[in-house]
Amino acid sequence: MANKVVTFGEIMMRLTPPNYLRIVQAESFDVTYGGGEANVAVSLANYGEEAYFVTKVPDNPVGQAAVNHLRRYGVRTDYVVRGGERLGIYFNEIGASQRPSLVVYDRKYSAISGAKPEEFDWERILIGARWFHFTGITPALGDNLAQACLDAVKTAKKLGVTVSCDLNYRKKLWSPEKAREVMTALMEYVDVAIGNEEDAEKVFGIKAASSDVTKGVLNEEGYREVASQLLEKFSLKGVAITLRESFSAFDNGWSGLYYDGKEFYKSRRYEIHIVDRVGGGDAFAGGLIYALVNGYSPQDAVEFAAAASCLKHSIVGDFNHVTLSEVKNLMKGDASGRVQR
Ligand SMILES: O=C(O)C(=O)C[C@H](O)[C@H](O)CO
């Protein structure tokens, strides 16, 4: 039976110049939609779960288009609130070679960022849910949204719903000091934290003491230290970290680490060619939630999450348009990329 999983955050219209054009050159944009928590909901819907995305969108065709887009991929939108002024937009210029990708946000005064905490009836939303997920992006949208997140996680705890949080630090939305204050209060209610070493350092000042850095990335020991400090600081049940090794635009390593307070579980390492990296962390989070809610062992959970995330890097747009069997096949070792007939 499908598990009810709820995620909460902002969905934006994503405008991407076609064919690697720069924003200043573009005469048209490809339209997709995305947002950290919406991306996770799509992953879970793709794997067959009853995934609900909670947000607020303007009561106009632009808001409806975002909702329709979620529905198209099987995400439940029953608890989406309508009203407010506008849907946030983000421009994503796809980098190539040594030119990095670029994100320009146009999200101020979006409907969700102006939502009042009392617009979300968490008792109704979370009833019967197995899992609630949010990221550090949602409380960064304003004190009202930080309060809504707090209401949600408190209700989740009351109802026995497992809570995960992807730290997802966004420097364009808030300062590290503000992030630390708000996230510290929320972490008290979190069971599973997801992030990377940059998030842990920026938000909580957590870094590996033996910061032995090879080619600009932590070694595995460093990642373990970050995971265990996070787990201990907030008495978490588990911490998952994505390990990215970007040696160059052409040589990228990708893997995951999960720590349950007793043991470290490391996934296999994938060499990835990046088509679109946006949403890679959300694909990891979606995979991890799917695996844990379905009782996978910690090792299999981190393997599933890493395989899901590896596949996302090959897909244009924020959403991870993969099936359960595609993830399972890669997880079992079929990384040939051969044509499937
Ligand atoms: O950056 C944000 O706030 C977004 O939500 C846009 C992307 O969907 C997100 O960065 C992917 O994790």
The ligand as an SDF file (V2000), in Angstrom:
LIG
                    3D

 12 11  0  0  0  0  0  0  0  0999 V2000
   16.7590   27.2120   -4.8670 O   0  0  0  0  0  0  0  0  0  0  0  0
   15.5770   27.0860   -4.5870 C   0  0  0  0  0  0  0  0  0  0  0  0
   15.0420   27.7310   -3.6970 O   0  0  0  0  0  0  0  0  0  0  0  0
   14.7440   26.1260   -5.3170 C   0  0  0  0  0  0  0  0  0  0  0  0
   13.8240   25.6230   -4.7560 O   0  0  0  0  0  0  0  0  0  0  0  0
   15.0990   25.8210   -6.7330 C   0  0  0  0  0  0  0  0  0  0  0  0
   15.5100   24.3950   -6.9360 C   0  0  0  0  0  0  0  0  0  0  0  0
   14.3830   23.5970   -7.1440 O   0  0  0  0  0  0  0  0  0  0  0  0
   16.2900   23.8540   -5.7910 C   0  0  0  0  0  0  0  0  0  0  0  0
   17.4030   24.6730   -5.5950 O   0  0  0  0  0  0  0  0  0  0  0  0
   16.7600   22.4670   -6.0430 C   0  0  0  0  0  0  0  0  0  0  0  0
   17.2000   21.9270   -4.8290 O   0  0  0  0  0  0  0  0  0  0  0  0
  1  2  2  0
  2  3  1  0
  2  4  1  0
  4  5  2  0
  4  6  1  0
  6  7  1  0
  7  8  1  0
  7  9  1  0
  9 10  1  0
  9 11  1  0
 11 12  1  0
M  END
$$$$
